[in-house]
Amino acid sequence: MPNSIPYVSSPLDLVTTREARRDGFLAIALRRNTESLPYLEQGKALWAKLTAKTKRCEDILKMSDLRPTLLLAAGYSVKAQGNMDDDDKERLLEEFVKQVLRPFGKKYVDEIVYRYLLSLGEQLGGRMRNAIGVMAKEKLSCKIVAQLRVNGFLFAVHSEGKWIDGTQCTRHDEEYAKAIKWQNGEYQRMLVHNVNIPGVSKNVDLVVFNKVADSIDAKSLAPILADQKNYVVMGELKGGIDPAGADEHWKTARAALDRIRATFKKVYIAFVGGAIEKAMAEEIYNQLQSGLLDYAANLTNDAQLSSFCDWLVNQ
């Protein structure tokens, strides 16, 4: 029997709008600016130290305390440095001084800092790839908490290593929650983000259980994870907003959902995505119609996301 869910009456309802895409890119840009601040401070600190402690570029060869940082500026990653001995590092820095820094004369400090920041930019890129997923999780957690409050359910969020009662939790607690538990009448439920599921062999983005753990560590969760009767909802959450990566995100999510279906026979399956293009939307809608998916929502559509959270907390 086809699934009928609010705010999704055709594939086009799932497609990310141009306005939502623009707002998503803006949110990511603002997050990038925040995430970049520690790296910029590192660049300033390096400039200050080199300016105070060196007179010419050759002086950096004596700064053993800065060697990892200087090698990073020279283009050698932390991983690459781990495969070098001290002699290798010294020779590489000597070549860096000879071939790169000397031609810049007295501007060698600026050149070191520029190249250091360029290497840190690669780290920032990796950090942002993770941050986009974190942003999606934060948004979903806050929406779930809002729905729990609207429904009048007793709840708690697991943040900073402990359960915090819903009447006491802050916005920060909601965003950084690793898990949420609530009471729906006589039923207890617990949602855990990003958990490794036996039999699936991969982390699943969101899982709702009918059991509650005292803590969200491997030991506490193990007995709950071991029994398939404890699983209520399993789903994939893809927060990327770039349409160029939408198909790849869906392929990854679809493969994960297929593994869940192959392992679990009685569990609700859901998908929430930020970048949903037309062809992808048609496939998702077809899965809803065929019953392969029990719920789907566009992360950028507040009505769909709130409806999904209402459905989720009432299972």
C-alpha positions in Angstrom: 0.0 0.0 0.0 1.5 3.4 -1.0 2.7 5.6 1.9 0.8 8.9 2.2 2.7 11.5 4.1 2.0 15.1 4.7 3.5 17.7 2.4 4.7 15.0 -0.1 2.1 14.4 -2.8 4.5 14.2 -5.8 8.2 13.8 -6.4 8.5 17.6 -7.0 7.5 18.2 -3.4 10.8 16.6 -2.4 13.0 18.6 -4.7 15.3 21.2 -3.0 14.2 24.7 -4.1 16.6 27.3 -5.4 15.9 29.5 -2.3 16.6 26.6 0.1 19.8 25.8 -1.8 20.9 29.5 -1.5 20.1 29.6 2.2 22.0 26.3 2.7 25.1 27.6 1.0 24.9 30.7 3.2 24.7 28.6 6.4 27.7 26.5 5.3 29.7 29.7 4.5 29.0 31.2 7.9 30.0 27.9 9.5 33.2 27.8 7.5 34.0 31.3 8.7 33.6 30.2 12.3 35.6 27.0 11.8 38.4 28.9 10.1 39.1 31.2 13.1 41.4 28.8 15.0 43.5 28.3 11.8 43.8 32.1 11.3 44.9 32.5 14.8 47.6 29.8 14.3 48.8 31.8 11.3 49.1 35.0 13.3 50.9 33.2 16.1 53.4 31.7 13.7 54.0 35.1 12.1 54.7 36.7 15.5 57.1 34.0 16.6 59.1 33.9 13.3 59.3 37.7 13.3 60.6 37.8 16.8 62.9 34.9 16.7 64.5 35.0 13.2 66.5 37.4 11.2 66.9 35.4 8.0 65.2 32.4 6.5 68.1 30.0 7.4 67.3 30.6 11.1 64.2 28.4 10.9 66.5 25.4 10.6 67.5 25.9 14.3 63.8 26.0 15.5 63.3 22.3 16.4 60.2 23.2 18.4 58.5 24.5 15.2 59.7 21.7 12.9 56.2 20.0 12.4 54.7 23.4 11.7 57.4 24.4 9.3 57.2 21.1 7.4 53.5 21.6 7.1 54.3 25.0 5.5 56.7 23.3 3.2 53.9 21.1 2.0 54.4 17.9 4.0 51.3 16.7 5.7 51.1 15.3 9.2 50.7 11.9 7.8 53.7 12.3 5.5 55.8 13.5 8.4 55.0 10.4 10.4 56.8 8.4 7.7 60.0 10.4 8.0 63.0 10.3 10.3 64.8 13.3 11.7 67.4 13.4 9.0 64.7 13.3 6.3 62.9 16.3 7.9 66.1 18.3 8.2 67.1 17.8 4.6 63.6 18.7 3.4 63.6 21.9 5.4 67.0 22.8 4.0 65.7 22.4 0.5 62.6 24.4 1.4 64.8 27.2 2.6 67.1 27.0 -0.4 64.6 26.6 -3.2 61.5 28.4 -1.9 62.3 31.0 0.8 65.6 32.5 -0.2 64.3 34.0 -3.4 61.8 36.0 -1.3 64.5 37.7 0.7 63.2 39.6 3.7 59.6 38.5 3.0 60.4 34.9 3.9 58.2 35.1 7.0 55.1 36.1 5.0 55.8 33.3 2.6 56.1 30.7 5.3 52.8 31.9 6.9 51.0 32.0 3.5 52.0 28.4 2.8 51.2 27.3 6.3 47.7 28.7 6.0 47.4 27.0 2.6 48.1 23.6 4.2 45.7 24.4 7.0 43.1 25.1 4.4 43.2 21.5 3.4 42.5 20.5 7.0 39.6 23.0 7.1 38.2 21.4 4.0 38.1 18.0 5.7 36.7 19.6 8.8 33.9 21.2 6.8 32.9 17.9 5.2 32.3 16.6 8.6 30.7 19.9 9.8 28.0 19.7 7.1 26.9 16.3 8.5 27.0 17.7 12.0 24.9 20.7 11.0 22.3 18.4 9.6 22.3 16.4 12.9 22.0 19.5 14.9 19.1 20.8 12.9 17.3 17.4 13.2 17.9 17.2 16.9 16.4 20.6 17.5 13.4 19.8 15.4 12.8 16.6 17.3 13.0 18.4 20.7 10.6 21.0 19.4 8.1 18.3 18.4 8.5 16.6 21.8 7.7 19.9 23.5 4.7 20.5 21.3 3.4 17.0 22.0 3.9 17.4 25.7 6.2 14.3 26.0 8.6 14.0 28.9 12.1 13.8 27.4 15.9 14.1 28.0 18.9 14.7 25.8 22.3 13.1 26.2 24.9 15.8 25.9 28.3 16.4 27.5 28.3 12.8 28.6 25.1 12.7 30.6 21.3 12.8 30.3 19.8 16.2 30.8 16.1 16.6 31.6 14.2 18.3 28.8 13.0 21.1 31.3 16.7 21.9 31.9 18.4 21.5 28.5 19.6 24.5 26.6 19.8 25.0 22.8 23.5 24.0 23.0 22.4 20.7 24.6 19.9 20.1 21.9 22.3 20.8 19.1 25.1 18.6 20.6 22.9 15.8 21.7 24.2 12.3 20.9 20.9 10.8 21.8 17.3 11.7 22.9 15.0 9.7 25.0 11.3 10.3 25.6 8.1 8.8 27.0 5.1 8.5 24.7 2.3 7.3 26.9 3.4 3.8 28.1 6.1 3.6 25.5 9.8 4.5 26.0 11.8 5.5 23.0 15.5 6.4 22.5 17.0 7.9 19.4 20.8 7.5 18.9 22.7 9.4 16.2 25.4 7.7 14.2 25.6 4.2 15.7 27.3 1.1 14.4 24.7 -1.7 13.9 25.5 -5.4 14.1 24.8 -7.1 10.8 24.7 -3.8 8.9 28.5 -3.4 9.5 28.2 0.4 9.0 27.2 3.3 11.1 23.5 4.2 10.7 22.7 8.0 10.9 19.7 7.7 13.2 18.2 4.8 15.1 15.1 4.8 17.4 15.0 2.0 20.0 12.2 0.9 22.3 14.8 0.5 25.1 16.7 3.2 27.0 20.3 3.1 28.0 21.9 4.7 31.1 24.7 6.0 28.9 25.6 6.2 25.2 28.8 4.2 25.2 29.5 0.9 23.5 29.2 -1.1 26.7 25.8 0.4 27.6 24.4 0.1 24.1 25.7 -3.4 23.4 22.7 -5.4 24.9 20.2 -3.1 23.2 22.0 -3.3 19.8 22.2 -7.1 20.0 18.4 -7.7 19.9 16.5 -6.8 16.7 13.3 -6.6 18.6 14.6 -3.3 20.2 14.7 -1.5 16.8 11.8 0.8 15.8 13.1 3.2 13.2 16.3 3.4 11.2 17.2 6.1 8.8 19.8 8.0 6.8 20.5 11.7 7.1 22.4 13.5 4.3 23.0 17.2 5.0 24.9 18.2 1.9 23.3 21.0 -0.1 25.4 21.0 -3.3 23.3 19.6 -6.2 26.5 18.3 -7.8 26.9 15.8 -4.9 23.2 14.9 -4.5 23.2 11.7 -6.6 26.3 10.4 -4.8 24.8 11.1 -1.4 21.6 9.3 -2.4 23.6 6.3 -3.7 25.4 6.1 -0.4 22.2 6.4 1.6 20.4 3.9 -0.7 23.1 1.3 -0.3 22.9 1.8 3.5 19.1 1.4 3.5 19.4 -1.7 1.4 21.7 -3.2 4.0 19.2 -2.4 6.7 16.4 -4.0 4.7 18.5 -7.1 4.2 19.2 -7.4 7.9 16.0 -6.2 9.6 12.5 -7.4 8.6 10.4 -5.4 11.0 11.7 -1.8 11.2 10.5 1.5 9.8 13.0 3.0 7.3 13.4 6.7 6.6 15.5 9.1 4.6 16.1 12.8 5.1 18.2 14.8 2.7 19.3 18.4 2.1 20.1 18.2 -1.7 17.4 16.4 -3.5 17.3 16.8 -7.3 14.5 15.8 -9.6 15.6 12.3 -10.7 16.6 11.5 -7.1 13.2 12.7 -5.9 11.4 10.5 -8.3 13.3 7.4 -7.0 12.6 8.4 -3.4 8.9 8.9 -4.1 8.7 5.6 -5.9 10.2 3.9 -2.8 7.6 5.6 -0.7 4.8 4.4 -3.0 6.1 0.9 -3.0 6.7 0.7 0.7 10.5 0.4 0.5 10.6 3.7 2.4 8.2 4.5 5.3 9.1 8.2 5.4 11.1 10.8 3.5 11.6 14.5 3.9 13.7 17.3 2.5 15.9 18.7 5.3 15.4 22.2 3.9 11.6 22.1 4.0 10.5 23.0 7.5 7.0 21.6 7.1 8.3 18.3 5.8 10.9 18.1 8.6 8.5 18.9 11.4 6.1 16.4 10.0 8.8 13.8 9.9 9.8 14.5 13.5 6.1 14.2 14.6 5.9 10.8 12.9 9.2 9.8 14.4 8.4 10.6 18.1 5.0 8.9 17.7 6.3 5.5 16.6 
